[in-house]
Amino acid sequence: MRRLFLSILLFGLSVSANAGNSALLRIVSDLMTMGGHPFVVEEQGNYTRLQLTDSATLDIYEADNYLVVMTVCAPQCSSCARVYNKVGEYLFPLEPSVQSIFPLATMDKETGHITWTDNDNWEY
């Protein structure tokens, strides 16, 4: 099921007009429009990492829903985490417990557990 979902996500963008309610398809489609060429970097069990652009990655963990962490570095890295249902519709965000300008999420590949760190400590 995950491979089918990723195939639709990466290669079914030509039909994205018909899947207008899919937030994940819109994210990948927008990045491709801006010149990105997404590809699978790692796949282990229920975990998949996509390289969207040189500075953006998408970590996906499949359980009852899809847990998605998008990290962008420009140059400081920051993440956002969201939950999507099995058809790619956005359900709700996951927020760090402490407010941060540059929250960085790390996903455990085996459990899907997210660890947030404060990535605000950088030099001006």
C-alpha atoms as one frame of an Amber mdcrd trajectory, in Angstrom:
protein
   0.000   0.000   0.000   2.859   2.396   0.845   4.558   1.782  -2.492   1.292
   2.501  -4.284   0.856   5.700  -2.281   4.429   6.841  -3.042   3.985   5.960
  -6.701   0.888   8.105  -6.825   2.666  10.834  -4.869   5.754  10.936  -7.079
   4.616   9.799 -10.490   0.881  10.500 -10.534   1.288  14.255 -10.501  -0.131
  14.484 -13.977  -3.518  13.620 -12.487  -3.155  15.990  -9.537  -5.975  18.120
 -10.906  -8.303  15.190 -10.203  -6.853  14.770  -6.699  -7.325  18.379  -5.645
  -7.961  17.466  -2.012  -4.584  15.753  -1.555  -2.272  18.051   0.391   0.744
  15.753  -0.088   0.309  15.761  -3.858   0.122  19.557  -3.804   3.347  19.821
  -1.762   5.302  17.553  -4.109   3.725  19.125  -7.192   4.639  22.627  -5.994
   8.225  21.574  -5.337   8.482  19.956  -8.762   7.125  23.149 -10.331   9.944
  25.047  -8.606  12.532  22.731 -10.171  12.759  19.887  -7.650  13.127  16.241
  -8.640  11.887  14.120  -5.693  13.338  10.655  -5.202  13.336   7.978  -2.505
  16.529   8.133  -0.425  15.743   5.466   2.163  13.044   2.891   2.775  12.945
   0.770   5.928   9.806  -0.993   7.158   7.050   1.617   7.500   9.532   4.506
   7.103  10.414   6.298   3.863  12.601   9.356   3.281  12.155  11.424   0.119
  14.639  14.022  -1.069  12.418  16.742  -2.518  15.095  19.312  -3.393  18.719
  19.921  -2.423  17.502  21.538   0.798  14.170  19.796   1.535  13.371  16.289
   2.774  10.127  14.527   3.553  10.054  11.707   6.134   6.931   9.536   6.008
   5.901   6.912   8.543   2.912   4.716   7.721   0.671   3.551  10.561  -3.113
   4.009  10.741  -2.424   7.346   9.011   0.680   8.897   7.485   2.968  10.826
   9.813   4.923  13.305   7.699   7.905  15.461   8.697   9.091  18.060   6.198
  12.498  19.616   6.879  13.823  22.582   4.941  17.300  24.092   5.292  17.877
  27.611   4.026  20.577  27.654   5.570  19.101  27.026   9.055  17.080  23.798
   9.195  13.487  23.803  10.412  10.784  21.134  10.405   7.042  20.838  10.472
   5.152  17.635  11.228   1.666  16.742  10.070  -0.686  13.797   9.983  -2.472
  12.773   6.760  -5.050  10.050   6.184  -4.456   7.188   3.755  -5.680   9.208
   0.738  -3.320  12.110   1.488  -5.814  14.501   3.079  -4.364  16.724   5.820
  -5.736  15.912   9.286  -3.782  17.934  11.879  -0.324  19.331  12.768   2.082
  17.985  15.372   3.766  20.742  17.358   6.886  20.744  19.554   6.237  21.072
  23.289   8.469  24.172  23.480   8.013  27.194  21.208  10.946  27.621  18.810
  11.721  29.737  15.762  13.521  26.832  14.076  12.074  23.594  15.499  13.849
  20.536  14.145  12.032  17.181  14.109  13.798  13.829  13.962  11.703  10.742
  13.207  12.579   7.315  14.583  12.613   4.943  11.594  11.270   1.969  13.532
   8.508   3.558  15.624   7.662   6.835  13.887   8.248   8.677  17.177   9.212
  12.317  16.650  11.863  14.042  18.760  11.880  17.837  18.609  15.014  19.905
  19.177  15.453  23.660  19.323  17.549  24.650  16.322  17.568  28.374  17.252
  21.192  28.387  18.418  23.049  29.734  15.456  25.521  32.564  15.045  24.674
  35.843  13.346
